[in-house]
Amino acid sequence: MSDSSTPVPTAELLAEGLHDWVLAERWLHARFATPDYVSGLALVVAIGDAAESAEHHPDVTLRHGHVEVHLRSHDVGDLTRRDLRLAHRITELAAEHGAEARPASVRLQSLALDASDLAAVGRFWSAAYTGSPDHVDGNDVIDPDTHELLLWLQPTGPHAEPRQRFHVDLWVAPEAAPDRIAAILDAGGTLVSDAEAPSFTVLADPEGNKLCICTCLDRRP
């Protein structure tokens, strides 16, 4: 099996030295602050040229003040060596264009729903999000065009309907997690559990609504 079709284990990803990038939900994400809009546009063009040369195409967003890049091998549905090579090249291009990596500014939100009948609940939410009940992969409802996670179904036993079954997973860079958690606690939040930290830390707002601050550490290979 070639390196373009073999998923890279998490330990290898973390050892790769991609300090400008954040690993979350088996994607690589980066934000590069740009001096101005024109510089950002030039960086996007350079990334596009590199992507064409590599025959591997990331998702790129140009905003005033920064460029965001999201990398994954869509045909594999995971991260491969192609992504690592292109991530290194994009880091080089960003430096050449005077853009500064801001990994601590990367934040990715995913929505989680407790469900005991994953198949039935998944089909419902797949139909709601995509117009078809067929875009469920295991516990995930997936956008068929972008392959992005739309909703994660958290297995649970059957139970009476509680006040809250949804919760938000907020993904951040591992080095940003402690400060983010401290800010939440300073703002009136409560630590519910850090038993699974640094993988995720559960917090609650003043009315008990749950939030998980998630990182890529201590997760599956």
Beta strands, then each sheet from edge to edge (+ up, - down):
strand 1: 22-24
strand 2: 27-33
strand 3: 59-63
strand 4: 66-71
strand 5: 100-101
strand 6: 107-115
strand 7: 136-137
strand 8: 140-142
strand 9: 149-155
strand 10: 166-172
strand 11: 190-193
strand 12: 200-204
strand 13: 210-214
sheet 1: 1+ 2- 4+ 3-
sheet 2: 1+ 2- 5+
sheet 3: 7+ 8- 9+ 6+ 10- 13- 12+ 11-
end
